[in-house]
Amino acid sequence: MEWQFIEVENVISKYVAFNWGDIMGQFDVFLSFKNTDLNGNTTKDREMAANLYKELTQKGINVFFSEETLRSLGAAQYKDAIDDALDDAKVLIVVGTSIENITSNWVRYEWDSFYGDILSGKKEGQLFSYIDGINIKDLPRTLRQVQTFDASREQIESICEYIVAALNFGIYNNIDIKDTNILSLDKNVSKYSSVKNNEPVRLSYQADTLYKNDVSLLKPIIEKLSSKKKINVLDIGCANGYLTYKLFNNFSDSINLVVGIDHEKDCIMEAKHNFSKQFCFYNVEVESDDLENKLGEIVEENNIKSFDLVFSAFVLHHLNEPIKMLKKLRKYVSNDGILYIRSCDDGDITVYPDEKGLIKKVLKAAASIPGMSDREHGRKLYYQLYKSGYKVIEMESHSVTTAEMDIDERIHFCHEMLEWPRKRYKNLVDMNPQNESYLKQYNEFCSDYEQIEEMFYDPAFYYRLSGPIAIATK
């Protein structure tokens, strides 16, 4: 079905002829903005919202974009219509160029009630803000704590990619809280999901942050491997294929085939829909007993014998037995084939000043959440590869530091670092409503979160996070 903008005048004239709720289900995204100023002139906010609307609808997203003339319905009818739209929307984007506009009566009502429903558990959804000329620190607290896009430094296409990622993987479906992301009663079992708890958005941000470093390191590797023939690439943990395509499309002249595998069926379906030609995707659980059979079927189906390059970013730390998986993989790595593996290690962090030790405290608390992945995996990466039979191993490291960031980027980075453990703590509390200890820990974590956020607002505060990269040859 082709989605078209519903002219407000038509909506008004037909309002008495049908139930407004009948059309509200069409909308996935609600744009909240101040339409006119005190003089009745169209605001820049409205122009920004119109650009978002155009870009999102071109990507097939169904957007509610209200006009000022909708107010002619009268306050009561207008509120009912807006409430229906807010109930159905999965994403709300607050658009603004001033605090006054963002906190004006109707705009504040829209984003405040939407977020209130999320917090109360009435709905699954995500709140974003899209601003220009506003310092994040000046935003209302609710908007400071969510994903914020600044028009002065982010392209609208990139912003819309985040929104599409948040919508495409069903992360707002009615998920049983007992099946939420990585939580499990068994501390030794990771239940990580790349489609829940806003993970598509976070993973896109993470991919963009590390993209240039990956390209620079992969370039000489691919040039070496493809000196005599085009190569075959395997991406383990490809998620929705966003990074797979963005990264390896740079080397399309040197590549015969790129295969992406992931355990999330929704991700693979989306990747298959979005990418083709040199890229193909398969739903594979890398810790399953039949991993070798699955890989065998894939190489046979694509008429290849093995993979010359295996890429995997932030996957091994989620596995229960990474060495076992790496050993099974060897059979399908070509002679002199190369593994390029990124991991993480929360112990490889430099921070100053932090007199209270809050950073170390919250990371330690996050690591203790049941079902959490191995947050100190990076230091084990060399050992696990060596024990799996890969003898020639080079270790690289890439750092992200606040010294290179402006204030908005610093706060964005802070939220990306801490929001995921906060959500996991909240899930733990929801799963165990009678456990007062969990609730106390969660409240303490939130208090520490707010203090750390204030630290990142200080331009003199320094934070450096390093991530290990292993380049291993079979």
Residue pairs with C-beta under 8 A, 6 or more apart in sequence:
3 26
3 57
3 60
3 62
5 53
5 57
5 65
6 23
8 66
8 67
8 69
8 70
9 69
11 70
12 69
12 70
12 72
12 73
15 73
15 77
15 81
20 80
20 81
20 84
21 84
24 64
24 84
24 85
24 87
24 88
25 88
26 62
27 62
27 63
27 64
27 85
27 88
27 89
28 61
28 62
28 63
28 89
28 90
28 91
28 167
29 56
29 61
29 62
29 63
29 64
29 89
29 90
29 91
29 92
29 93
29 163
29 167
30 63
30 64
30 85
30 86
30 89
30 91
30 92
30 93
30 110
30 114
31 49
31 52
31 53
31 63
31 64
31 65
31 66
31 92
31 93
31 95
32 92
32 93
32 94
32 95
32 107
32 110
32 111
32 114
33 43
33 45
33 46
33 48
33 49
33 94
33 95
33 96
33 101
33 107
34 43
34 45
34 46
34 96
34 101
34 102
34 104
34 107
35 42
35 43
35 45
35 46
35 66
35 67
35 68
36 42
36 43
36 46
36 68
37 43
43 97
43 101
44 97
44 132
45 95
45 96
45 97
45 101
48 95
48 97
48 130
48 132
48 151
49 65
49 93
49 95
50 65
51 156
52 63
52 93
52 95
52 130
52 156
52 159
52 160
53 63
53 65
55 156
55 157
55 160
56 63
56 160
56 163
56 164
57 63
59 160
59 164
61 160
61 163
61 164
61 167
64 85
64 89
66 82
66 85
70 78
70 81
71 78
73 81
82 106
82 109
82 110
83 113
86 92
86 110
86 113
86 114
86 117
87 117
87 123
89 114
89 125
90 124
90 125
90 126
90 166
90 167
90 172
91 125
91 126
91 127
91 128
91 163
91 166
91 167
91 172
92 110
92 111
92 114
92 115
92 125
92 126
92 127
92 128
93 128
93 129
93 130
93 163
94 102
94 107
94 110
94 111
94 127
94 128
94 129
94 130
94 143
95 129
95 130
95 131
96 102
96 107
96 129
96 130
96 131
96 132
96 134
97 131
97 132
97 133
97 134
98 133
98 134
99 134
99 138
99 139
99 140
101 107
102 108
102 111
102 129
102 131
102 134
102 139
102 140
102 143
103 140
108 140
111 127
111 142
111 143
112 142
114 125
114 127
115 127
115 142
115 146
117 123
117 125
118 124
118 125
118 126
118 127
121 430
123 172
124 171
124 172
124 173
124 174
124 175
125 172
126 146
126 147
126 166
126 171
126 172
126 198
126 201
127 142
127 143
127 146
127 147
128 146
128 147
128 148
128 149
128 162
128 163
129 139
129 143
129 146
129 147
129 148
129 149
130 148
130 149
130 151
130 159
131 139
131 148
131 149
131 150
131 151
132 150
132 151
132 152
133 152
135 407
135 408
136 144
136 148
136 150
136 407
136 408
136 411
136 412
137 144
137 407
137 411
137 457
139 148
144 411
144 453
145 415
145 419
146 415
147 162
147 198
147 201
147 412
147 415
148 408
148 411
148 412
149 159
149 162
150 408
153 406
153 408
153 409
158 208
161 204
161 242
162 201
162 204
162 205
165 200
165 201
165 203
165 204
165 240
165 242
166 172
166 198
166 200
166 201
168 200
168 240
168 270
169 194
169 195
169 200
169 240
169 264
169 266
169 267
169 270
170 195
170 266
171 195
171 196
171 197
171 198
171 199
171 200
175 196
177 427
177 430
177 431
178 431
179 191
180 196
180 197
180 427
180 430
180 431
181 191
181 192
181 193
181 196
181 197
181 199
181 423
181 424
181 427
182 190
182 191
182 192
182 193
182 318
182 371
182 372
182 373
182 424
183 191
183 369
183 370
183 371
183 424
183 427
183 428
183 431
184 190
184 191
184 370
184 371
185 370
185 371
186 370
186 371
187 370
187 371
187 372
188 320
189 320
189 371
190 318
190 319
190 320
190 371
190 372
190 373
191 371
192 318
192 373
193 199
193 264
194 200
194 203
194 237
194 239
194 240
194 262
194 264
194 267
195 264
195 266
195 267
197 420
197 423
197 424
197 427
198 419
198 423
199 420
200 239
200 240
202 416
202 419
202 420
203 239
203 242
203 243
204 242
205 412
205 416
206 314
206 416
207 242
207 243
207 246
207 313
209 400
210 313
210 342
210 398
210 467
211 243
211 246
211 247
213 398
214 247
214 313
214 342
215 247
215 250
217 340
217 396
217 469
217 471
218 247
218 251
218 311
218 340
219 251
221 309
221 338
221 340
221 471
222 231
222 251
222 254
222 255
222 309
223 254
225 231
225 254
225 308
225 309
225 337
225 338
226 251
226 254
226 255
226 308
229 256
230 254
230 255
230 256
231 254
231 255
231 256
231 308
231 309
232 255
232 256
232 257
232 258
232 259
232 302
232 304
232 306
232 307
232 308
232 309
232 334
233 248
233 255
233 257
233 258
233 259
233 307
233 308
233 309
233 310
233 311
234 258
234 259
234 260
234 261
234 307
234 309
234 310
234 311
234 332
235 243
235 244
235 248
235 258
235 259
235 260
235 261
235 310
235 311
235 312
236 261
236 286
236 310
236 311
236 312
236 315
236 329
237 261
237 262
237 286
237 312
237 313
237 314
237 315
238 244
238 260
238 261
238 262
238 267
238 271
238 281
239 262
239 264
239 267
239 271
240 267
240 270
240 271
240 274
241 260
241 267
241 270
241 271
241 274
241 275
241 279
241 281
243 313
244 258
244 260
244 271
244 275
244 279
245 274
245 275
245 279
247 311
248 255
248 258
248 278
248 279
248 311
252 278
255 278
256 278
256 304
257 278
257 280
257 302
257 304
258 278
258 279
258 280
259 280
259 281
259 282
259 298
259 302
259 307
260 268
260 271
260 279
260 280
260 281
260 282
261 281
261 282
261 283
261 284
261 286
261 294
261 298
262 268
262 271
262 281
262 283
262 284
263 283
263 284
263 285
263 286
264 283
265 283
268 281
268 282
268 283
271 279
271 281
272 280
272 281
275 281
280 302
282 294
282 298
284 291
284 294
284 295
284 298
285 291
286 315
286 319
286 325
287 319
287 320
287 321
287 324
287 325
288 294
291 325
291 328
291 329
292 328
292 331
292 332
295 328
295 329
295 331
295 332
296 332
299 305
299 306
299 307
299 332
305 334
306 332
306 333
306 334
306 337
307 332
307 333
307 334
307 337
308 334
308 337
308 338
309 337
309 338
309 339
309 340
310 329
310 333
310 337
310 338
310 339
310 340
310 341
311 340
311 341
312 339
312 340
312 341
312 342
313 341
313 342
314 342
314 343
314 344
316 322
316 325
316 341
316 343
316 377
316 381
316 384
317 343
317 344
317 373
317 374
317 375
317 377
317 378
318 373
318 374
319 325
322 377
322 384
323 384
323 387
323 388
326 339
326 384
326 385
326 388
326 389
326 390
327 388
327 389
329 388
330 388
330 389
330 390
330 474
333 339
333 474
334 474
335 474
336 473
336 474
337 473
337 474
338 471
338 472
338 473
338 474
339 385
339 390
339 470
339 471
339 472
339 473
339 474
340 469
340 470
340 471
341 381
341 385
341 469
341 470
341 471
341 472
342 467
342 468
342 469
343 377
343 378
343 381
343 467
343 468
343 469
343 470
344 375
344 377
344 378
344 467
344 468
345 375
345 376
345 377
345 378
345 379
345 466
345 467
345 468
346 363
346 367
346 375
346 376
347 376
347 378
347 379
348 378
348 379
348 397
348 465
348 466
348 467
348 468
349 359
349 363
349 463
349 464
349 465
349 466
350 462
350 463
350 464
351 359
351 462
351 463
351 464
352 461
352 462
353 455
353 461
354 360
354 455
356 451
358 448
358 451
358 452
358 455
359 452
359 463
361 448
362 418
362 421
362 445
362 448
362 449
362 452
363 375
363 421
365 421
365 425
365 441
365 445
366 372
366 375
366 421
366 424
366 425
367 375
367 376
369 421
369 424
369 425
369 428
370 428
372 424
374 380
378 467
378 468
379 468
381 395
381 468
381 470
382 393
382 395
382 470
385 393
385 470
385 472
386 393
389 474
390 472
390 473
390 474
391 473
392 472
392 473
393 470
393 471
393 472
393 473
394 470
394 471
394 472
395 468
395 469
395 470
395 471
396 468
396 469
396 470
396 471
397 466
397 467
397 468
397 469
398 466
398 467
398 469
399 464
399 465
399 466
399 467
400 413
400 464
400 465
400 466
400 467
401 462
401 463
401 464
401 465
402 410
402 413
402 456
402 461
402 462
402 463
402 464
403 462
403 464
405 413
407 457
407 459
410 456
410 457
410 459
410 461
411 453
411 456
411 457
413 456
413 463
414 452
414 453
414 456
415 453
417 465
418 449
418 452
418 453
421 445
422 445
422 446
422 449
425 438
425 441
425 442
425 445
426 442
428 438
428 442
429 435
429 438
429 439
429 442
432 438
455 461
456 463
